[in-house]
Structure formats: structure tokens, C-alpha cells
Amino acid sequence: MATIDEVDTMRDARDVDGLIRALADPDEFVRSQAALSLGTLADPKAQEPLARVRDEDPSASVREAAATAYKWVVGRIQEVEATR
């Protein structure tokens, strides 16, 4: 079980794998914050886990956070691909 402070630390350290693991935390606030942190980092590795949480999490607020973060990640991927 992660805390919000740990999620913040993972975000600051760009620990994408740790944040992806936090998407399965029992605390819905931790899951929401992990999703938004992944969106902020916009690492392509987060796209699939965010899509899964967006579609399957039992909490509406977590699904909403994951949907927002998913859009940020996809937007960043599109920006990078447009510059190639």
C-alpha cells in the first residue's frame, strides 16, 4: 500500500514502474494520484495500464483520472511522432 507522499516521490523520480504498480493500490485516492502522475510524465509505457484502469477500475473518480491521464499520454505520443 502506497501513500500520497510515496506517489509524489515516485513522480519526482520519474518512477513509471512504481506508479504503474500504484494503480492497483487499495486506496482510490492513491490510484487517482498515481494515474495523474503518470499522465504528467507522459511515458508511453503508461498508455496500456491507464487504458485498463480507465475501463475497469471500480471507482468513478479513478476511472476519470485515468481517462484524463491517458489523453495526456496519447497527446504527448502524437506530439513526438509529429516531429519525426
GIBELTA-V126749 format. One record per pair of residues at least 4 apart in sequence whose ideal C-beta (glycine too) atoms are under 7 Angstrom apart, sorted by sequence separation. I is the first residue (numbers start at 1). J is the second residue. D is the distance in Angstrom with one decimal. If there is no record, write none. Layout:
i->I j->J d->D
i->I j->J d->D
This chain:
i->2 j->6 d->4.5
i->4 j->8 d->6.4
i->5 j->9 d->6.4
i->6 j->10 d->6.3
i->7 j->11 d->6.4
i->8 j->12 d->6.3
i->9 j->13 d->6.1
i->15 j->19 d->6.2
i->16 j->20 d->6.3
i->17 j->21 d->6.6
i->18 j->22 d->6.4
i->27 j->31 d->6.8
i->28 j->32 d->6.3
i->29 j->33 d->6.3
i->30 j->34 d->6.1
i->31 j->35 d->6.4
i->32 j->36 d->6.4
i->33 j->37 d->6.1
i->34 j->38 d->6.5
i->35 j->39 d->6.6
i->36 j->40 d->6.5
i->37 j->41 d->6.6
i->46 j->50 d->5.4
i->47 j->51 d->6.4
i->48 j->52 d->6.5
i->49 j->53 d->6.4
i->50 j->54 d->6.0
i->51 j->55 d->6.4
i->52 j->56 d->5.7
i->53 j->57 d->4.8
i->59 j->63 d->6.6
i->60 j->64 d->6.3
i->61 j->65 d->6.4
i->62 j->66 d->6.2
i->63 j->67 d->6.3
i->64 j->68 d->6.5
i->65 j->69 d->6.2
i->66 j->70 d->6.0
i->67 j->71 d->6.7
i->68 j->72 d->6.8
i->69 j->73 d->6.4
i->70 j->74 d->6.2
i->71 j->75 d->6.0
i->72 j->76 d->6.4
i->73 j->77 d->6.4
i->74 j->78 d->6.4
i->75 j->79 d->6.5
i->76 j->80 d->6.5
i->77 j->81 d->6.3
i->78 j->82 d->6.2
i->79 j->83 d->6.9
i->2 j->7 d->5.9
i->10 j->15 d->4.0
i->25 j->30 d->4.2
i->38 j->43 d->7.0
i->57 j->62 d->4.2
i->25 j->31 d->5.3
i->57 j->63 d->5.0
i->10 j->18 d->4.2
i->11 j->19 d->6.7
i->22 j->30 d->5.9
i->23 j->31 d->5.6
i->38 j->46 d->4.0
i->10 j->19 d->5.1
i->22 j->31 d->6.9
i->25 j->34 d->6.9
i->53 j->62 d->6.4
i->54 j->63 d->5.6
i->57 j->66 d->6.6
i->53 j->63 d->7.0
i->23 j->34 d->5.2
i->7 j->19 d->6.9
i->10 j->22 d->6.9
i->22 j->34 d->3.6
i->23 j->35 d->6.3
i->38 j->50 d->6.1
i->54 j->66 d->4.0
i->53 j->66 d->4.0
i->54 j->67 d->4.6
i->7 j->22 d->5.8
i->19 j->34 d->4.8
i->35 j->50 d->6.2
i->50 j->66 d->5.0
i->54 j->70 d->5.5
i->19 j->37 d->5.3
i->35 j->53 d->6.1
i->19 j->38 d->5.0
i->50 j->69 d->5.3
i->51 j->70 d->5.8
i->2 j->22 d->4.8
i->50 j->70 d->4.3
i->16 j->38 d->6.8
i->2 j->25 d->5.2
i->7 j->30 d->6.1
i->47 j->70 d->6.9
i->50 j->73 d->6.3
i->1 j->25 d->6.0
i->1 j->26 d->6.0
i->4 j->29 d->6.9
i->16 j->41 d->6.2
i->1 j->27 d->6.7
i->4 j->30 d->6.5
i->7 j->33 d->4.7
i->11 j->37 d->3.9
i->20 j->46 d->6.4
i->23 j->49 d->5.7
i->31 j->57 d->6.7
i->47 j->73 d->5.1
i->7 j->34 d->5.3
i->10 j->37 d->6.9
i->14 j->41 d->6.0
i->16 j->43 d->4.6
i->35 j->62 d->6.7
i->46 j->73 d->5.5
i->47 j->74 d->6.7
i->2 j->30 d->5.2
i->4 j->33 d->5.8
i->11 j->40 d->6.5
i->16 j->45 d->5.5
i->20 j->49 d->4.8
i->32 j->61 d->5.7
i->36 j->65 d->5.3
i->39 j->68 d->6.2
i->44 j->73 d->6.8
i->7 j->37 d->5.9
i->11 j->41 d->6.8
i->16 j->46 d->6.1
i->23 j->53 d->5.2
i->32 j->62 d->5.1
i->35 j->65 d->4.3
i->39 j->69 d->2.7
i->42 j->72 d->5.7
i->28 j->59 d->4.2
i->31 j->62 d->4.6
i->35 j->66 d->4.3
i->38 j->69 d->5.3
i->42 j->73 d->5.1
i->36 j->68 d->6.9
i->28 j->61 d->6.4
i->32 j->65 d->4.1
i->36 j->69 d->5.5
i->39 j->72 d->3.8
i->44 j->77 d->5.5
i->28 j->62 d->5.2
i->35 j->69 d->4.6
i->39 j->73 d->6.0
i->42 j->76 d->3.6
